[in-house]
């Protein structure tokens, strides 16, 4: 198979934990040809979507010498067996434009995972509203009064932007917090930007669980990201510690309900975030945690992904 990965710059990869690298390593072990592109390498010209694709070879070495590559070659995206979208957020307009290009490539026969339209349709915060039976009390608004009323009702809440990642700009706010006004003003940009508020879940102390769905099925282990002392965010990027665990019955209930529904919409790989018994986010852009789960449990998550990918493109 010829696989094209749309990625961030390779020199920025932390290969000891990077999920895209785990996918590449597993694919190479199975004899696949690897190619990489960045967002800016993809273009539409003469009614075709092509990209400046670079052939990638894994060296088996660590750190800076982990790959070598050939010169980029202009290639129609439809010539690859699969195009795997692994560009990290922010989900800005350039990301949206990339999904338009990739959707055009699909119309020309390219197989893109996750499907571009499905990525656009599933804001990673807002998508939980489709599965409200599993979520904590939540509001989505730019109105200060609605946010203040929600805070008054619940007393201890989380405010977060709809386009954040890695725990950035997430605030825990209590009813008597003297900084409520400035937090709301900052996050909503004085009422110009919509944000999400959720009731604070004290179960975060036991971990913000990343539950992976691959090919419409849950991976049997999750990664509980446990906040460091004095922190309310479990994100690994915010200093959390990842501990792999088997899915609880509630985790499995959520995962088995959502997995086939999300897969049917073109989402091969999804990362659910679950705190306690509540679904808090649905990650569809570049879900992570493959390596941590594999290292701690022996479950070859990248192998599960490649098996599912192979089934999709037969």
C-alpha positions, 0 to 999 in steps of 0.5 A: 500500500502507498500511504500519504500522511498529512502531518506537521513538520517531521522535525517537530515529532516526538517519536517516543510518544507520537501517534502518527509515528506509531502508525508509520512504524506499523505501516512500514513493518507491513511493507507499506510505502510512506509519503508525507505532505504538509497542508501547504503542499496540497493544491487544486489545479486543472480540475485535480487535487495533487500534492508535493509528496515526499517519500519517507523512509524510517531508519530505526534510529531515535531522535533527530535521525529517525527518518530520511526522505527523497525530494518531493514529487507532485502526485495526484492524491487519488494515486495513494491507497489512503491519505491519512489526515494527521495535521494537529489543530488549531482547527482554523480556516487553513485547516478548513480549506485543507478539508475542502481540498481533500474532499475534492480529492475524494470526488476524484477517487482518493480515500481520505481518513478521517473523511474531511466532511466528517472532521468539519462536521464534528467540532471536538467540543460541540459534537457531544451535544449529539449524545447528550445522554452521556454528558454533564450539564453543559451550555454553549454560548457567548452571552455573559448572563447565560454563563453567569447563570450556569455558574450560579446554578452549579457553583463550580464549572469549567469554561473553555473555548470551542477550538482549543487543544491540549488543555489550552485556555481552560478555566475552572471557575467557582461561584465566588471567584473574583476573576469571573468577569475578566475570564468571561470577557477574555474567553468570549472576547467581550461577547464575540466568541462562543465558548462552552461551560460544563459542570466541574467533575471532581472525578478528574482527580482519577483521570481524564480518560482517552477512549479510542475508537478504531473502525467502529469498535472501542480499543479495550484499554484507555489512557487515564490522564491524571492531573499533576498536583494543583492542576485541574487539567489532565491533558498530557500537554498540561503536565498530566500523567498517563496511566493505561486502564481497562475500560470500565462498564460505563466507558464501554457503554459510551464507546459501544454506543458511539463507535458505530455511529461515528464510523458510519459518518466516515470517522475511522479513528476517534478519541473520546474524552471521558471524566468519571461517567461523563463524555466531555469531548469527541476528538476527530482531528488527530487523536493520540495515546497509541504509544502510551497504551501499547507500552503499558498494556502490550495492546498493539493499537497501531496494529488495530489501526492498520487492520481497520485501514486495510479493511476500509480500502480493500 
